[in-house]
């Protein structure tokens, strides 16, 4: 609904149909959209029925990531423009199949990395380009926070929810409120954890600022220490991704106080020869190496970055101009694959080497098997 309402704000847009496998969610969405736009969208339980409508100008995918590949490829086969939320896919090979489907369709695609619209990060790129902190040799990124965790008691799903269909091609776990709907993000089988869900934004914007392609090597360590029994992905993680010889060091703690200075809990540190630049959604902090120079703080909020990212997609569809898109399917794949590979490094406990030409892990056959998760019976993985 966040991206649907952002589309309405773009102007001259009507949400003509909604698909949701929870009847209560479907009903409430239709009610709210009817109030906002003055006309009632059609409602479907099955997204394929929605895609059979003949008067669609585009689709927006806001489902959990284990459903993205099948829905995205089906929309590509209809030739429709697509706004798809991040992460692009659940696993690396799904992402490859989505890239190929979009190439074949030639459709307009925008991936939901809205920080590409952020004014603070755009200024950070300018400062780095202009040599404000000198040559960069290391980058740090982190998002520390204390999540609320759902009830882990196994129980029947709500009567309105088709849990089997919600799980789709992913493993069908016994239902609990801790892994359904909004709380799937820290469940390994559905969201694959904090780095893949939220940290991915920081990795994407680092790639954008530094013009990085794919990481050459990856290594990650951590574990579930404080939230054991409540989540199934690490509550503590340090991951190192080497891009062009420059390490990006990601860390998160989902417990405690986070950073000693809370203003640095969420953001990116660019460590240069002449100083350090901290960049976050609303501010930049520049700290020169020279002790006699004071740090510079630049407040530069972008409260409308989500709306702007969706509006960019709407304008691209309206004008049939792919050049208006700031996050292509290829870029969405690279940022998503970087964090997916980091989680494979965590799972295997090994340092991984990525062969960008072959599109595979080159030094570990067991790790390479994790590039594609088997689909549940009744669902077919897209071919690459």
N, C-alpha and C positions, 0 to 999 in steps of 0.2 A: 504493500500500500504506500510505502514511502516513495518509491519510484513512480507509481501510478499517479499519486497526487502531484509529484514534481512535473510529470508530463502535462497535467491539466494547467499548471502554472505557466507552462510555456506558451499557452494560448492557442486557440483554434484546434484543440485536440478533444476527442471524445473517446473514452474507454468504452468500447462497444461490447466487450465480452471478458469474463473472468473465469478461470478454471482453478478449482481447489478441491482436494479430496476430503476436506473437513466441511461438512454441510453448514456448521455454525459460522466458521470463518467465511465461507462463500456468501452466506446470507448477510452477515454484517458488512462485508466489503461492498456488496451490491447496494445495500441501504445507504452507506456513507457516500459512495460514488454518485448515486442517484441524487442525493442531497446537494452534492458539490456541483454536478454538471447539468442537473435538470432532466436527465433522461436515464433510463434504467438499462444497465448492461445485461446482456444474456449471461446466464450462469451455467457452467458445466462442471461435472465431476472429473471428466477425462479430458486432458489437454488436447488429445488427438481430435476430439469432436470440435473443440475450439478452432483448431488449425484447419478444419474442413470448411469454415466460413469463407465465402468467396470475396468479401469486401474489406478484408483487413489490409491496412497500410503498413503494419509492423507488429511485432510482439515484444513483450518484456518478460524476462525470466527471472523470478525472484524465489525460486524453490531452493531447498537444501542442495548442496553441490553434488550429491550422489545421483541426482536426477538431471543435472544440467546437460550431459552429453546427449542422451536420447532425445530430450526436448529440443535442444539446439539443432541437432542434425535433422530432426523432423521438420523444423521451421525452415532450415536451409533448403530442404527438398521441395518446399512450397515457394522458394524464392523470396522469402520475406525478410525485410530488415529486422535486426535483432538487437535489443539491449539486453545483455546478460550480466547478472551480478557476478562478483568475484566470490571465491576462487573460480577460475574458468571451469575446472573439472574436478572430479575427486582424485583421479590418478593421471600420471603423465601421458600414458598412451591414449586415454580418452581425449586429452587435450590435443594430441596430434591428429586424431580423427576429426575433431571439431575444426581445426585449421584447414584440413583438406576439404571438408564439406563446404566451408565458407569460400574457399578458392574456387571450387566447382560451381557454386551458386553465383558467385560474384556479387553477393548482397552486401548491404551496408551493415556493419557490426560495430557496436560500441560495448566495451567491457567496463564494468562498474568500478574503475579505479578513479574516484572523483577527486582525489588529491592532486591530480594533474591540473585541476582548475584553481588550486590554492595559490593565493598571491604571495604568501610567505615563502613557499617552496620555489615559486618562480623567481623571487628575488634572491633566494639562496643560490640558485643556479647562476644568476647574473654575477653575484659577488664572487663565486668560485671561478667563473670564466674570466672575470677581470683581475684575478690574482690577489683578492683581498686577504686570503690566508696562506698564499703560496701553494706549492705542490702538495697534494693530498697523498698520504701514505697509509692511512687507516680510517675506517668508518665504523662507528658504533650505532646501534639502533636498539631501542627497548620500549616495551610497554608493560609496566608493572601495574597490577591492580588486584583487588580482592573480589573475585566473582561470587555472585550468589548462585548456589547450586540447588537443583531441584530435589524433590523427594525421590529417593532411590528404591522405594518399596515397589516390588513387582505387583502389578494390578491390571485389571481389564482397562483397555483404552476407553476414552469417552465414547459414548454411543454415536456421536457425530463424526468420529474419525475412523476412516478405513486404514487401520494400521498396516495391514499387509501391503496395500498400494502405496502408503507413505514410504515404507522401506524399499519398495521397488526392486531395483537390481542389486541393492546392498544386502548384506546379511540381515535376516529378520530376527532381531533381538527381542526378548520378552519386554513388554511395554512397562515403562515407569515414567512419571513426569520429568525425571532428570534427563531423559534423552529425547523427548518428543517436542515438536514445535520449536519454540524459541531457545530451548536448552540443549539442542543437539550439537552445539559448536565444540564442546569439549569432550564429546564422545568420538572415539577413534574411528568407528565404522561409518559415521555420518559426517562429522565436521573435521576430524583429524587434528584438532587442537588449536591452541591460541596463536601460534605462529602462522598457521595456514589461514585462520579465520580473520585475525585482526593485524598481526604483524606483517602480513602480506602487503598491506597498504604502504608501510614504511619501506619495505624492500622494493616495491614498485617505484616509489618516488625517488629512491636512491638511484635505481637504474635510469630513471628519466633524467635526473640532474646530471649524472656522470656519463650518460650515453653508454651504459654497460649493456652487453648482450646476455650471454649465459655464463654461469659460474664454471670455472675449470675444475675446482676441487671443493669438497664439502666434508665437514666433520661436525658432529653434535654430541653433546653429553647432557645428562640431566636425569630426572626421574619424577615420580609422584611421591612426595614426602608429606606434605601437610593435608592434601585432599584425597588421600588413599581411600578407596571405597566409595568416593563421591564422583570422581571423574576417571577417564581411562586414557588420558593424554597427559604429558608432563606438566606439572605445576611449576617446575623449575627447569629451565633450558638455557644452554649456551650453544649457539651454532655459529660456525665460521664458514663463510662462503667466499671463495677467492675469485675476484673478477679482475682481469687484466693485471694480475699481480698485486692487487689491492684487497686486503681482507675486510669484509663486512662482518663484524662480530655482533650477532643478535643475542639478547638475553631477556628473559622474563622470569619474574617471580609472582605467582598468583597467591601470595600470602605476605604477611609482615608489612613493613612500612614502605617498601619499594626503594626508590633512591633516597639517599640522605637528604637531598633537597627535592621536595615533591614537584617543583616546577619542571624537573627533568624526567619525570616518570614516563612520559610519552613523547618520543621525538628521536631525532637523528643527530649524531655528533660527527662532524667532518674535521678530522685532525690534520692540519696543514703545517708546513714548515714554519710559517710565520704567525700562526694562531689557530684557534679552534672556533668553529662555527656550530652553534646548536640551532636546529630548525625544528619547529613544531607547527601545528595547525594555525596558531594565532600569533606567534612571535618568533623573532630571531635574536640570538645572543652571540655577539662577536667578542671573543677574548683574545687580545694580542699577546704574543710571547713576551713582549717588553713589559716588565713589571711597572714601569712608570706610566704606562697607558691604561686608562680605565676601560672596562668592558662596555660595549655598546649594546643597548637593548632596543629593538625595533618592534613595536606592537603593530601587527598587520593582519587583522582577522579577516576570514572569508566565510561568513556564516551561510552563504548561498552556494557553496561549492557543489553540493549534491544537486540542487536545482539546475545549476549551470551545466553540469555534466549531462543531465537528461535533456535539457534544452538544446544542447549541441547535437545530440542524437536526433531530436525532433526536427531541427533545422536541416540536418543532413538528409533526412527522409523527405522532408517537404521539397527540398531543392534538388534531390537526387545527386548530392555531391558528397562523395566519400572523403574528400579532402578536408571536410569540416571536422572529422572524427579525430579525437586526440588519443584514444586508446584502441588500437586495432586488435584484431584477433591474434595476430602474431605477437604483439607486445603482451597481451593478456596471457598468452601461453607461456612466455618466457618468465614473467614474474611469478606465475602460478607454479611452474615447474621448479623454479629455484627453491621455493619453500617445501614443495613436495619431496624433492631430493634431500633436503635437510632432514625431513622426518624419516626418510629411508635410512639416512646416515645414523640418526638417533636409534632407530629400531635395530639396525645391524651392529652398531657400535664400531663401525669401520669408517676410515677416511675413503671417500668415493671420488673417482675421477670421471668427469663427464666428457664424452666424445661428442662435440657439437655437430660434426659432419655426419656421424652415424646416428645421432640422436639417441644415445644409449650410455649406460654406465659401462666403462671399458675394463675396470680392474676387479670386478666382483660379480660373478655369475649369479650368486644367490641374491644379492641386492638388486640385480637387473630384473629378476623375476617379480620384484615388487613394483615395477613400473606399470603393471596392469593387474588389477584385482579381479579374480573370477566373478562373473555375474551369477546371481541366484537363478535357480531353475525357473524357466519360463521367460527369461530375458536374454537377449543376445547382445554381446558386446559389439560396438561398431568396429568395422575392420579398418586397418591402416595400411 
